[in-house]
Protein backbone atom coordinates (compact mmCIF):
# COMPACT_ATOMS: atom_id res chain seq x y z
CA UNK A 1 0.00 0.00 0.00
CA UNK A 2 1.41 3.41 -0.96
CA UNK A 3 0.91 6.29 1.48
CA UNK A 4 2.01 9.92 1.72
CA UNK A 5 3.29 10.84 5.18
CA UNK A 6 1.70 13.86 6.89
CA UNK A 7 4.24 13.69 9.72
CA UNK A 8 7.68 12.20 10.10
CA UNK A 9 7.56 8.60 11.30
CA UNK A 10 10.78 7.14 12.75
CA UNK A 11 12.28 4.34 10.65
CA UNK A 12 9.69 4.96 7.92
CA UNK A 13 10.15 8.41 6.40
CA UNK A 14 9.84 12.18 6.49
CA UNK A 15 6.92 14.54 5.90
CA UNK A 16 5.67 14.49 2.31
CA UNK A 17 7.50 11.30 1.43
CA UNK A 18 5.66 8.54 -0.48
CA UNK A 19 6.24 5.20 1.29
CA UNK A 20 5.27 1.59 0.62
CA UNK A 21 3.84 -0.16 3.71
CA UNK A 22 1.87 -3.30 4.46
CA UNK A 23 -1.88 -2.72 4.06
CA UNK A 24 -2.69 -3.56 7.70
CA UNK A 25 -0.08 -1.10 9.06
CA UNK A 26 -1.47 1.63 6.83
CA UNK A 27 -5.18 1.01 7.46
CA UNK A 28 -4.92 0.19 11.17
CA UNK A 29 -2.23 2.61 12.35
CA UNK A 30 -0.90 5.29 9.99
CA UNK A 31 -4.20 6.54 8.52
CA UNK A 32 -6.30 6.45 11.77
CA UNK A 33 -3.49 8.21 13.69
CA UNK A 34 -3.45 10.97 11.06
CA UNK A 35 0.16 10.22 10.14
CA UNK A 36 -0.50 9.46 6.46
CA UNK A 37 -3.05 9.44 3.67
CA UNK A 38 -3.51 7.27 0.60
CA UNK A 39 -1.15 8.03 -2.29
CA UNK A 40 -3.71 8.33 -5.07
CA UNK A 41 -2.70 10.06 -8.29
CA UNK A 42 -4.67 13.18 -7.22
CA UNK A 43 -2.97 13.27 -3.82
CA UNK A 44 0.48 12.79 -5.37
CA UNK A 45 -0.19 15.64 -7.80
CA UNK A 46 -1.42 17.83 -4.92
CA UNK A 47 1.73 16.96 -2.92
CA UNK A 48 3.98 17.90 -5.86
CA UNK A 49 2.17 21.23 -6.23
CA UNK A 50 2.55 21.95 -2.49
CA UNK A 51 6.25 21.09 -2.63
CA UNK A 52 6.77 23.36 -5.65
CA UNK A 53 4.93 26.17 -3.86
CA UNK A 54 7.00 25.63 -0.70
CA UNK A 55 10.21 25.69 -2.75
CA UNK A 56 9.18 28.96 -4.40
CA UNK A 57 8.32 30.52 -1.01
CA UNK A 58 11.63 29.36 0.42
CA UNK A 59 13.50 30.88 -2.54
CA UNK A 60 11.59 34.15 -2.13
CA UNK A 61 12.33 34.25 1.62
CA UNK A 62 16.03 33.65 0.92
CA UNK A 63 16.20 36.47 -1.64
CA UNK A 64 14.39 38.85 0.73
CA UNK A 65 16.80 37.93 3.52
CA UNK A 66 19.77 38.65 1.21
CA UNK A 67 18.26 42.05 0.34
CA UNK A 68 17.82 42.86 4.03
CA UNK A 69 21.34 41.67 4.81
CA UNK A 70 22.72 44.10 2.24
CA UNK A 71 21.09 46.95 4.21
CA UNK A 72 22.65 45.73 7.46
CA UNK A 73 26.07 45.24 5.89
CA UNK A 74 28.62 47.60 7.39
CA UNK A 75 26.18 48.76 10.09
CA UNK A 76 27.79 49.92 13.29
CA UNK A 77 25.79 50.61 16.43
CA UNK A 78 27.08 52.74 19.27
CA UNK A 79 25.88 52.71 22.87
CA UNK A 80 26.82 55.05 25.73
CA UNK A 81 26.25 53.35 29.06
CA UNK A 82 27.13 54.03 32.66
CA UNK A 83 30.11 51.94 33.75
CA UNK A 84 32.43 51.49 36.68
CA UNK A 85 36.17 52.16 36.68
CA UNK A 86 36.88 48.54 35.73
CA UNK A 87 34.81 48.87 32.53
CA UNK A 88 31.88 46.80 33.78
CA UNK A 89 28.49 48.27 32.88
CA UNK A 90 25.98 49.04 35.61
CA UNK A 91 23.31 47.72 33.25
CA UNK A 92 23.75 45.83 30.03
CA UNK A 93 23.17 46.04 26.29
CA UNK A 94 20.63 43.37 25.43
CA UNK A 95 19.19 41.80 22.31
CA UNK A 96 16.26 44.26 22.54
CA UNK A 97 18.60 47.26 22.75
CA UNK A 98 20.51 46.15 19.63
CA UNK A 99 17.22 45.54 17.77
CA UNK A 100 15.77 48.94 18.70
CA UNK A 101 18.94 50.82 17.74
CA UNK A 102 19.16 48.96 14.40
CA UNK A 103 15.51 49.75 13.64
CA UNK A 104 16.18 53.44 14.33
CA UNK A 105 18.91 53.30 11.68
CA UNK A 106 16.60 53.90 8.71
CA UNK A 107 15.97 50.33 7.57
CA UNK A 108 13.01 49.75 5.25
CA UNK A 109 11.98 46.75 7.37
CA UNK A 110 11.56 46.02 11.07
CA UNK A 111 14.36 43.84 12.40
CA UNK A 112 12.94 41.10 14.59
CA UNK A 113 14.45 40.66 18.05
CA UNK A 114 14.73 36.91 17.44
CA UNK A 115 17.07 37.54 14.51
CA UNK A 116 19.72 39.11 16.77
CA UNK A 117 21.95 36.25 17.97
CA UNK A 118 23.21 37.53 21.31
CA UNK A 119 23.57 34.68 23.81
CA UNK A 120 24.26 36.88 26.81
CA UNK A 121 23.79 40.64 27.22
CA UNK A 122 26.90 42.77 26.78
CA UNK A 123 28.08 43.82 30.24
CA UNK A 124 31.35 45.61 29.58
CA UNK A 125 32.83 48.44 27.54
CA UNK A 126 34.35 47.50 24.21
CA UNK A 127 33.75 46.52 20.60
CA UNK A 128 31.69 43.47 19.77
CA UNK A 129 30.49 41.63 16.69
CA UNK A 130 26.85 40.56 16.90
CA UNK A 131 25.38 38.03 14.50
CA UNK A 132 22.01 38.73 12.88
CA UNK A 133 20.35 35.67 11.35
CA UNK A 134 17.75 36.71 8.79
CA UNK A 135 17.28 33.25 7.25
CA UNK A 136 18.67 29.79 7.86
CA UNK A 137 21.30 30.48 5.18
CA UNK A 138 21.75 34.25 5.68
CA UNK A 139 23.70 35.56 8.65
CA UNK A 140 25.48 38.89 8.87
CA UNK A 141 27.68 40.45 11.55
CA UNK A 142 27.11 44.00 12.78
CA UNK A 143 29.55 45.98 14.90
CA UNK A 144 28.41 47.08 18.36
CA UNK A 145 30.51 49.66 20.19
CA UNK A 146 29.85 50.18 23.91
CA UNK A 147 31.40 53.33 25.42
CA UNK A 148 31.44 54.86 28.87
CA UNK A 149 28.79 57.54 29.34
CA UNK A 150 30.18 60.97 30.21
CA UNK A 151 28.96 62.49 33.43
C-alpha angles and dihedrals in degrees: 000000000000118000137175113226117234091187135022112271117198114246090006111065152285133282113294094015119134109229135183113227137164111275094241093052090050098044097038102038120007100045098040091047090053092241096121146007133211115283099231119162090257092051092047090051090048090050092051090050091050091049092049090049091048091050091051092049091048091051091049092049090050093051091047090050090051090051091051091046090056089058091051093046111115092008115152122190123200127201129187110204136169111259141174126244091268091059095253114138120237087220129012143244107245138190089265092053092052091047094049093047092048091050090052088056096085101264117163090226136047112254110225118231090228090061092063107089103208111145096188130014116261108257104174142054116267147076120302138180113224122194120226114197110200096167136001088266100032120075126155132184122229125193118242118193118194115194135180113264114240116238 
